[in-house]
Amino acid sequence: MKTVNFLVLAQNELDDTFEALEFQKENQGYRFIAEVERMLELIRTYPTPWYHASPHTQRCFLKGFPYAIVYQYVDETIRVIAIMNLYKKPIHWASKSVSEYATCRISTLPEAIYTR
């Protein structure tokens, strides 16, 4: 089976989104995680038919949330590059510092998301 790996920055974006949605409305963050997991299963099964965001990345839109999973599919591995908020300008990622790629914090997400 194809493996799914998150870049640290993408994992941090997932954590932040979960926390923000859970703060806004109880269980909204968990619904978001369930939708991310559902789409990752679809991507695992069908990794190539999604929208090509660039020659090397693909984008899969989440149902019910203004987010997309940006990923690369290389050598039977799906590498999640970002959990993209579709309401933010794309330049948002250019403002991220290099240290954000090198650090990861303890997450409050359900363990199921880390079993990949």
N, C-alpha and C positions, 0 to 999 in steps of 0.2 A: 504494500500500500504506500502511496505517496505520503511523505512527511511534510509537516507544516512547521516552519520556523519563523519567529518574529524577530525583526531587528529590535534592539533595545528601545529606540525612539518610538517605534510602532507599538510596542508593549506599553510604554508610558502613555501614549495617546489613548490606547484602549483603557488603561487604568483611569486616566483623567476623565474620559467620557463616561465610564461607568459611575464614577463618584459624582460627577455633575448631574447625571440623569437621576441617580438614586437620591440626591439631595433635593432635586426639583419635585420628584414624585416617587413615593415608595413603590418598589418593585419595577420601576421603569428601567433602572440599570440592569436588572436581571433579565428583563425582556430583551434589552439591547444585546446582552451577552448571548442569549439563546438565538437571536437572529444572526449574530456573527458566526456562531457555531454551525447553524444551519447552512449559511452561505459557504463556509469553509468546507463543509461536507460536499456541497455541490461542486465547488472548485476542485476538490480532491478527485471527484468522479469525472468531471469534465473540465480539465484545466485550461484548455485553449480557446473556447469559443467566446470568451468575454471581450468587452470593448478594449481595444489597444490604446492606452493612454500615451504611449511612446513606442518606439521600436522594441524596447526591452521590458516594458511593464504593461500589465493589464489592470483593468479596473472593474470591480463588481459592485453594483449598487445594492444597498440594504433595503429591504422592504419595510416601510413604516418609520424609517429614520433618515434624516438628511446626511447620510454618511456612505462612504464607499470604501471597500477594501482594495488597496493598491498592492499588487504583488508581481513577483517574477516567477516563472516556471522554468527551472533549469535542472537537468539530470534527475528527474523524478522527485524533485524537492520544490515545494511551494514556499517562497520567501516573502513574508508579508513586510512590505516596505512602509506602509502607512495606513492608519485608519483616518481617512480623509473626511473632514467636515466640509460638506458641499456649500455651506453658507460663508465660509471664510475664503479670502482671496488665496490663490495658489502661492503667492509670494510668502505666505505664512511660513512655509518650510524653510525658506532662505534665511529667516530670522533665527532659526534654531542654532544653538552653539554646538561646536564639536563635542564639548563635554557631555551634552545630552545623549550623544551616541555611545559614549563610553561608560555611562553610569546607569544603574537600574535601582529602583527603590522597592521596598517591600510592598506587595500588592494586597488589596482587600478583595480581589476578585475570587469567585469560586474556584476551587482547585481544578475543576474539569478543564478549564481553559489552558492549564499548564501541562496537561498530560500528553501533549503532542510530541 
